[in-house]
Amino acid sequence: MGGSNSTGRRSGSVPRAMPPVEEVDISAVRYKSPALQAPHLTGFSLRAFVWLMESPLLGRLITSVLKSQNNMPQMLQQTVIPERPMYYPEFPLQDPEPEVVLVDEDRDPVERVHEALRCLPQYDPSVRWTTEENPPFLYWKIRDFAHAYSSGITTPSVVAEYVIAGIEEWNNKKPPMPMLIYFNAEDLKKQAEASTKRFQRGNPISILDGIFVAIKDDIDCFPYPTKGATTFFDQIHTVERDAVCVARLRKCGVIFIGKANMHELGLGVTGNNPNYGTARNPHSVDRYTGGSSSGPAALVSSGLCSIAIGTDGGGSVRIPSALCGIVGFKTTYGRTDMTGVLCDSGTVEVASPLTSSVDDAILVYSAIAGSRPMDKLTLRPSPLCVPNLLSPENSNILGSVKIGKYTEWFNDVSGHEISGTCDDALKLLCSAFGCQKR
């Protein structure tokens, strides 16, 4: 990107040269609110604008004008950046994290999950199970199902029937809730029957045996096709085997319920999908789930499954998890093998879990984690570890967290409702957990 002959610059334009990063005085940098210019369109005017944008000549002209009004040529073509670009993140050496348990990522997924299980608090069935005739809605966790299966309270086959009925019920609602793009009830029953037999013989594969899991439609899960929620991608992409993260879960005995809906190709944060319908927020069906992992978030949030696997580049797991009130996080880039994922060569995207609890997130993360050999050599990730929730030092781990607040940028939103709500969340973190705000 550097150099006086950078490509794409307009003839006669004066390039803007940025100083080397080591010469930048951070204290002198001032935030400048970008004055974005774009038409506000709805209804017929929006349809007309789309028609104009898709026309060969007018579309290019309108695009050029909008780009110029928003200084995009100046930023992308007329700016000289002296540093060479980085195509992949580079992780500096870090001090070992306190109160964590190192997990050998080269071990079998079942062994990694067992190691992570030892880091969780003791499971007490009396806390989770009730004798009430009409108990309140409860997110059943992985260990709840494992206890129910091993004690004979229920079986994976019985739960499968409830899952199938639940999916049909959501699909038949007005408006419908298309959380899954591909779903095969007979295949689901077959997987559940195999798991039930393992429990009857007294040899479940792992704590994840019989746990129902949904897979986002940009991750290969044989025998289902992968479309990325488009109408065409399966015509150029054939699924012959599971993605690595899916194969690791399958080794642990999970039951796959199908391919979950998503924002088309992951290019959006609402979850709106014109091809298969939009997965709505189970807490309020008039609202979005967020995206792009909309189907996975809706399935976990509705209680139909405890686990879903999504992908996250710019918030595609974290946004729907937040909007649907579940647990989701973006794993460190390179920490999960992306082989078999639609965007397997991206520079920011990762495969990540969506679960109903932190405990479950730890277990699922331990199962799917593991870098590709090439990533171990080039990215040099720190050793895989999980938090030891049994450690007294972790009882208030948030108290050691420092939260940076860039006030000018933080408040640069349309309306005080957004910034005020976010500020209230920061204050709560500081007052309730002892976080430090900087």
ABEGO torsion letter per residue (X at the ends): XBEAABBGBBBGBBBBBBBBAAABBAAABBBBBBBBBBBBBBEAAAAAAAAAAABAAAAAAAAAAAAAAAGAAAAAAABBBABBBBABBBBBBBBBBBGBBBBBAABBAAAAAAAAAAABBBBBAAAABBABABBBBBBBBAAAAAAAAAAGABBAAAAAAAAAAAAAAAAABOBBBBABABBBAAAAAAAAAAAAAAAAAGBBABAABGBBBBBBAABBBOABBBAGGBAAAAAABBBABBBAAAAAAAAAGBBBAEBBBBBBGGBEAAGBBAAAEBBBBAABAABBAEOABAAAAAAAAAGABABBBBBBAAGAAAAAAAAAGBBBBBBBBGABBABGBABAABAABBBBBBBABAAAAAAAAAAABEBBAAAAAAAGBBBBBBBBAABAAAABAAAABBBBBBAAAAABBBEAAAAAAAAAAAAAAAAAAGBBBX
